[in-house]
Amino acid sequence: MIQRGNNRQPIFSASADYQTLLDLLNENAGKFDVAIHAYVLMNNHFHLLVTPQTVEGLPQMMQAVGRRYVRYFNDSQGRTGTLWEGRYRSTLLQANRYLLACMAYTDLNPVRGGLVAHARDYPWSSYGHYVGQRIDKVITPHALFWALGNTPFAREAAYAELVQSGINLVQQTALTDSALSGWALGDLEFVADLQKKTERRVVKSRAGRPASTR
């Protein structure tokens, strides 16, 4: 999921701001039973990769975090008014196909943005936790991360190699488009099964004449 600043304006002005948002995420992820697997806090937006345990968990967490952070930021900056572009954008992805790629995509944001040469050099992402640089209380590793190796060192090395290798342009485009559009990301079986569980369309309609409903 992605949350942007209004008109792409900065949502952080100092290190304390980044830390405040992380503290709010940690507090409310626990409160609303949402596992945060990866994150990156950029100057004017942030990304989260999460697994909510309830339907309402993520919106409740984001509402609580958003309101409290805006109040904190406005008070610290002597400003008023909105900070967010609007409601956060989110999508569902097929974990066994895309979760690890999404983790790498998230942690590589500062590199793609030209802020750092390597993911390890950026302090406001989940990368440091996964390669053993620090313990990050915000993070709940997914089972697919645990499967990368039988020891902490093996998992850390495997993830570092995954990020170092990067993700291909097809994966990057798919993840970006999915996050911004809200369309589900997965194979045909995953999408079809997901569509059975909701009346809301989960993938973009194919071009052409609509199917007959008669």
C-alpha positions as CSV (number, residue, x, y, z in Angstrom):
1,M,0.0,0.0,0.0
2,I,1.0,3.6,-0.5
3,Q,0.1,6.8,1.2
4,R,1.2,10.1,-0.3
5,G,1.5,13.7,0.8
6,N,-1.1,16.1,-0.6
7,N,0.2,17.5,-3.9
8,R,3.3,15.4,-3.4
9,Q,4.3,17.7,-0.5
10,P,6.9,16.5,2.1
11,I,5.4,14.6,5.0
12,F,8.7,14.6,7.0
13,S,11.0,17.4,7.9
14,A,13.3,15.9,10.5
15,S,14.5,12.5,11.7
16,A,12.1,12.8,14.6
17,D,9.2,12.8,12.2
18,Y,10.2,9.5,10.6
19,Q,10.6,7.9,14.0
20,T,7.2,9.2,15.2
21,L,5.5,7.6,12.2
22,L,7.3,4.3,12.8
23,D,6.3,4.4,16.5
24,L,2.6,5.1,15.5
25,L,2.7,2.2,13.0
26,N,4.2,-0.2,15.6
27,E,1.6,0.8,18.2
28,N,-1.4,0.5,15.9
29,A,-0.3,-2.5,14.0
30,G,-0.4,-4.4,17.3
31,K,-3.6,-2.8,18.3
32,F,-5.4,-3.7,15.1
33,D,-3.7,-7.0,14.4
34,V,-1.8,-6.1,11.3
35,A,1.5,-7.7,10.5
36,I,3.9,-5.2,8.8
37,H,6.4,-7.2,6.7
38,A,8.2,-4.4,4.9
39,Y,8.1,-0.6,4.8
40,V,9.9,2.4,3.4
41,L,9.4,6.0,4.4
42,M,10.2,8.5,1.6
43,N,10.2,12.3,1.7
44,N,6.6,12.7,0.4
45,H,5.1,9.2,0.7
46,F,5.5,5.8,2.3
47,H,4.9,2.2,1.4
48,L,3.8,-0.7,3.6
49,L,3.6,-4.5,2.8
50,V,1.2,-5.9,5.4
51,T,-1.0,-8.8,6.3
52,P,-4.1,-7.7,8.2
53,Q,-5.8,-10.5,10.3
54,T,-9.3,-8.9,9.9
55,V,-11.1,-7.1,7.1
56,E,-11.2,-3.8,9.1
57,G,-7.7,-4.1,10.5
58,L,-5.8,-2.1,7.8
59,P,-8.3,0.8,7.4
60,Q,-8.5,1.1,11.2
61,M,-4.8,1.1,11.6
62,M,-4.3,3.7,8.8
63,Q,-7.0,5.9,10.1
64,A,-5.5,6.0,13.6
65,V,-1.9,6.5,12.3
66,G,-3.0,9.1,9.8
67,R,-5.0,11.2,12.2
68,R,-2.4,11.2,15.0
69,Y,0.6,11.8,12.7
70,V,-1.2,14.8,11.0
71,R,-1.9,16.3,14.4
72,Y,1.7,15.8,15.4
73,F,3.2,17.1,12.2
74,N,0.9,20.2,12.1
75,D,1.8,21.0,15.7
76,S,5.5,20.6,15.1
77,Q,5.4,22.7,11.9
78,G,3.0,25.4,13.0
79,R,0.7,24.5,10.1
80,T,-3.0,23.5,9.7
81,G,-5.0,21.6,7.2
82,T,-4.6,18.3,5.4
83,L,-1.4,16.4,4.9
84,W,-2.4,13.4,2.9
85,E,-3.3,13.2,-0.7
86,G,-6.4,11.3,0.2
87,R,-7.2,7.7,1.3
88,Y,-4.2,5.4,1.0
89,R,-4.0,3.1,-2.1
90,S,-3.8,-0.6,-1.6
91,T,-4.1,-3.9,-3.4
92,L,-3.9,-7.7,-2.8
93,L,-1.0,-9.8,-4.1
94,Q,-0.3,-13.5,-4.3
95,A,2.3,-14.1,-1.7
96,N,4.1,-17.1,-3.1
97,R,4.6,-15.2,-6.4
98,Y,5.2,-11.6,-5.4
99,L,5.8,-11.2,-1.7
100,L,9.6,-11.4,-1.7
101,A,9.8,-9.3,-4.9
102,C,7.5,-6.7,-3.2
103,M,9.8,-6.7,-0.2
104,A,12.8,-6.0,-2.4
105,Y,10.8,-3.4,-4.4
106,T,9.9,-1.6,-1.2
107,D,13.5,-1.6,0.2
108,L,14.9,-0.5,-3.2
109,N,12.8,2.7,-3.4
110,P,15.5,5.0,-2.0
111,V,17.9,3.5,-4.6
112,R,15.5,4.0,-7.5
113,G,14.9,7.5,-6.2
114,G,18.6,8.4,-6.2
115,L,18.8,9.0,-2.5
116,V,21.4,6.3,-1.7
117,A,23.6,4.0,-3.7
118,H,22.6,0.9,-1.7
119,A,19.6,0.0,0.3
120,R,21.8,-0.5,3.4
121,D,22.5,3.2,3.4
122,Y,18.9,4.3,3.9
123,P,17.8,4.3,7.6
124,W,14.0,4.5,7.1
125,S,13.2,1.1,5.5
126,S,12.9,-2.5,6.6
127,Y,16.1,-3.5,4.8
128,G,18.3,-3.1,7.8
129,H,16.2,-5.5,9.9
130,Y,16.3,-8.2,7.3
131,V,20.1,-8.2,6.8
132,G,20.9,-8.0,10.5
133,Q,22.0,-4.4,10.7
134,R,19.4,-3.7,13.5
135,I,16.3,-5.1,15.2
136,D,13.2,-3.3,14.0
137,K,10.2,-3.8,16.3
138,V,7.9,-2.6,13.5
139,I,8.6,-5.7,11.4
140,T,6.9,-9.1,11.5
141,P,8.6,-11.4,9.0
142,H,6.4,-13.4,6.7
143,A,6.8,-17.2,6.5
144,L,8.3,-16.9,3.1
145,F,11.2,-14.9,4.6
146,W,11.8,-17.6,7.2
147,A,12.0,-20.1,4.3
148,L,15.0,-18.3,2.8
149,G,17.3,-20.2,5.2
150,N,17.7,-22.4,8.2
151,T,19.7,-19.9,10.2
152,P,19.5,-16.1,10.7
153,F,22.8,-15.6,8.8
154,A,21.5,-17.7,5.9
155,R,18.3,-15.7,5.7
156,E,20.1,-12.4,6.0
157,A,22.5,-13.4,3.2
158,A,19.8,-14.7,1.0
159,Y,17.7,-11.5,1.3
160,A,20.7,-9.3,0.8
161,E,21.5,-11.2,-2.4
162,L,17.8,-10.8,-3.5
163,V,17.9,-7.1,-3.1
164,Q,21.4,-6.8,-4.6
165,S,20.1,-8.7,-7.7
166,G,17.1,-6.3,-7.9
167,I,13.8,-7.1,-9.5
168,N,13.2,-7.1,-13.2
169,L,11.3,-4.4,-15.1
170,V,8.3,-6.6,-15.6
171,Q,8.0,-7.2,-11.8
172,Q,8.6,-3.6,-11.0
173,T,6.0,-2.3,-13.4
174,A,3.5,-4.9,-12.2
175,L,4.0,-4.0,-8.6
176,T,3.8,-0.2,-9.3
177,D,0.7,-0.5,-11.4
178,S,-1.0,-2.8,-9.0
179,A,-0.3,-0.5,-6.0
180,L,-1.5,2.6,-7.8
181,S,-4.6,1.1,-9.5
182,G,-5.7,-1.2,-6.7
183,W,-6.0,-4.2,-9.1
184,A,-5.0,-7.6,-7.5
185,L,-1.7,-9.1,-8.5
186,G,-1.4,-12.8,-9.0
187,D,-1.9,-15.7,-11.5
188,L,-5.3,-16.4,-13.1
189,E,-6.3,-18.9,-10.4
190,F,-5.5,-16.5,-7.6
191,V,-7.4,-13.7,-9.2
192,A,-10.4,-15.9,-10.1
193,D,-10.6,-17.2,-6.5
194,L,-10.4,-13.7,-5.2
195,Q,-13.1,-12.5,-7.5
196,K,-15.5,-15.2,-6.2
197,K,-15.2,-13.6,-2.7
198,T,-16.2,-10.1,-3.6
199,E,-18.6,-8.2,-5.8
200,R,-16.0,-5.5,-6.4
201,R,-13.9,-6.1,-9.6
202,V,-10.4,-7.0,-8.7
203,V,-8.7,-6.8,-12.1
204,K,-8.9,-4.4,-15.0
205,S,-11.5,-5.4,-17.6
206,R,-10.2,-6.6,-20.9
207,A,-10.6,-4.4,-23.9
208,G,-13.5,-5.3,-26.2
209,R,-17.2,-5.8,-26.1
210,P,-18.6,-6.5,-22.6
211,A,-19.7,-10.1,-22.1
212,S,-23.5,-10.6,-22.5
213,T,-25.4,-11.0,-19.2
214,R,-28.4,-12.7,-20.9
